[in-house]
Amino acid sequence: MRLEYFQMIDEVTVLDRASNRLEARSTVPTESTVFEGHFPGYPLMPGVLLIETMAQASGYLVLAHNGFSRMPFLAGVKQGKLRTFVEPGTELMITATLTHDGSGFSVTEAEIAVQGKRVCDAALTFKTMAFPSPDLEAMMRRQADEIGLSGSVD
């Protein structure tokens, strides 16, 4: 996980196309400038970055589902719940399930668990559209390869 670059997913561990589900793993870094202000002497992963982590896992699921034909942009967060604090060094297990894809929108149900205990969850809505630039599409494909999305076993 590289917080400063918003690269929140370390590895895709499962891509189940039949059930439209993706599982991923990520470890919160032990050191980051983010923790200097959140909070001094008591570093915690910001809740908004946990939501971003779920959004990225969901986004990769949408990309895999549509064959990288459309870019998902986060458009809404519903029923978001942050259930406990997440500290530096914590390993996160992220799950996203695609519940709707059509009419230019995709919806997922996502959650993050730590040692089997859910720490946050939300319903996420994405606006899907053609990639606005070839450079963005190429970058997303590279990042997907780096986290193992293209090599994930169904």
C-alpha positions as CSV (number, residue, x, y, z in Angstrom):
1,M,0.0,0.0,0.0
2,R,1.4,3.4,-1.0
3,L,-0.9,5.9,0.7
4,E,0.8,9.0,-0.8
5,Y,0.1,7.7,-4.3
6,F,-3.3,6.3,-3.6
7,Q,-2.2,2.8,-4.5
8,M,-4.3,1.0,-1.9
9,I,-4.3,-2.6,-3.2
10,D,-1.2,-4.8,-2.8
11,E,-2.6,-8.0,-4.4
12,V,-5.7,-9.4,-5.9
13,T,-6.0,-12.9,-4.4
14,V,-9.3,-14.1,-6.0
15,L,-11.3,-13.0,-9.1
16,D,-14.4,-15.1,-9.3
17,R,-16.1,-14.1,-12.5
18,A,-19.0,-16.5,-12.0
19,S,-20.1,-14.7,-8.8
20,N,-18.8,-11.3,-9.8
21,R,-16.5,-11.2,-6.7
22,L,-13.0,-10.0,-6.1
23,E,-10.9,-10.5,-3.0
24,A,-7.7,-8.5,-2.3
25,R,-5.0,-8.1,0.3
26,S,-3.2,-5.0,1.5
27,T,-1.0,-4.0,4.4
28,V,-1.3,-0.6,5.9
29,P,2.3,0.8,5.9
30,T,4.0,1.2,9.3
31,E,5.4,4.6,8.2
32,S,3.6,7.3,6.2
33,T,3.4,11.1,6.2
34,V,-0.4,10.6,6.5
35,F,0.1,9.4,10.1
36,E,2.0,12.6,11.1
37,G,-1.3,14.4,11.2
38,H,-3.7,11.5,11.8
39,F,-3.0,11.5,14.7
40,P,0.2,12.6,16.3
41,G,1.2,10.0,18.9
42,Y,-1.7,7.8,17.9
43,P,-1.5,6.9,14.2
44,L,-4.7,5.6,12.6
45,M,-5.6,4.8,9.0
46,P,-8.0,7.6,7.9
47,G,-11.6,6.3,7.3
48,V,-11.7,8.0,4.0
49,L,-8.7,6.0,2.9
50,L,-10.4,2.8,4.0
51,I,-13.4,3.8,1.8
52,E,-10.9,4.5,-1.0
53,T,-9.4,1.0,-0.5
54,M,-12.8,-0.6,-1.0
55,A,-13.5,1.7,-4.0
56,Q,-10.2,0.6,-5.6
57,A,-10.9,-3.1,-5.1
58,S,-14.4,-2.5,-6.5
59,G,-13.0,-0.6,-9.4
60,Y,-10.7,-3.4,-10.4
61,L,-13.6,-5.8,-10.2
62,V,-15.6,-3.5,-12.6
63,L,-12.6,-3.3,-14.9
64,A,-12.3,-7.1,-15.0
65,H,-16.0,-7.5,-15.5
66,N,-16.1,-5.1,-18.5
67,G,-12.8,-6.2,-20.0
68,F,-11.2,-2.8,-19.4
69,S,-13.7,-1.3,-21.9
70,R,-14.9,1.5,-19.4
71,M,-13.3,3.3,-16.6
72,P,-15.2,3.3,-13.2
73,F,-15.2,6.6,-11.3
74,L,-16.5,6.6,-7.8
75,A,-19.8,8.4,-7.7
76,G,-21.5,7.5,-4.4
77,V,-21.0,5.9,-1.1
78,K,-24.1,4.5,0.7
79,Q,-24.5,2.9,4.1
80,G,-20.8,3.3,4.8
81,K,-19.8,2.1,8.2
82,L,-16.4,2.4,9.9
83,R,-16.6,-0.1,12.7
84,T,-13.2,0.2,14.4
85,F,-9.8,1.8,14.2
86,V,-7.1,0.4,11.8
87,E,-3.5,0.9,12.9
88,P,-0.3,1.0,10.8
89,G,1.0,-2.5,10.0
90,T,-2.5,-4.1,9.8
91,E,-3.2,-6.6,7.1
92,L,-6.5,-5.9,5.3
93,M,-8.6,-8.4,3.5
94,I,-10.9,-6.6,1.0
95,T,-13.9,-8.1,-0.7
96,A,-16.0,-6.6,-3.4
97,T,-19.1,-8.0,-5.1
98,L,-20.7,-6.5,-8.2
99,T,-24.5,-6.2,-7.7
100,H,-25.4,-4.0,-10.7
101,D,-23.8,-3.1,-14.1
102,G,-25.7,-1.2,-16.7
103,S,-27.0,2.2,-17.9
104,G,-23.5,3.7,-17.4
105,F,-23.3,2.8,-13.7
106,S,-21.9,-0.1,-11.6
107,V,-22.8,-0.8,-8.0
108,T,-20.7,-3.0,-5.6
109,E,-21.0,-4.1,-2.0
110,A,-17.6,-4.0,-0.4
111,E,-16.0,-4.7,3.0
112,I,-12.7,-4.8,4.7
113,A,-11.9,-7.4,7.3
114,V,-9.0,-7.7,9.7
115,Q,-8.3,-11.2,11.1
116,G,-11.8,-12.3,10.0
117,K,-13.6,-9.3,11.7
118,R,-15.3,-6.7,9.5
119,V,-13.9,-3.2,10.1
120,C,-15.8,-1.3,7.4
121,D,-18.3,-1.8,4.6
122,A,-20.3,0.2,2.1
123,A,-22.4,0.1,-1.1
124,L,-20.4,1.9,-3.7
125,T,-21.7,3.4,-7.0
126,F,-19.5,4.1,-10.0
127,K,-20.0,6.1,-13.1
128,T,-18.5,4.0,-16.0
129,M,-17.4,5.7,-19.2
130,A,-14.9,5.4,-21.9
131,F,-11.3,6.0,-20.7
132,P,-10.7,9.8,-21.0
133,S,-7.2,9.2,-22.3
134,P,-5.1,6.4,-23.6
135,D,-2.5,7.2,-20.9
136,L,-5.0,6.5,-18.1
137,E,-6.0,3.2,-19.7
138,A,-2.4,2.1,-20.0
139,M,-1.7,3.1,-16.4
140,M,-4.7,1.2,-15.1
141,R,-3.7,-1.9,-17.1
142,R,-0.1,-1.7,-15.7
143,Q,-1.4,-1.3,-12.1
144,A,-3.8,-4.2,-12.6
145,D,-0.9,-6.4,-13.8
146,E,1.3,-5.3,-10.8
147,I,-1.4,-6.4,-8.3
148,G,-2.0,-9.7,-10.1
149,L,-5.5,-8.9,-11.5
150,S,-4.7,-10.3,-14.9
151,G,-3.2,-13.5,-13.4
152,S,-5.9,-14.1,-10.8
153,V,-7.4,-17.5,-10.7
154,D,-11.2,-17.9,-11.1
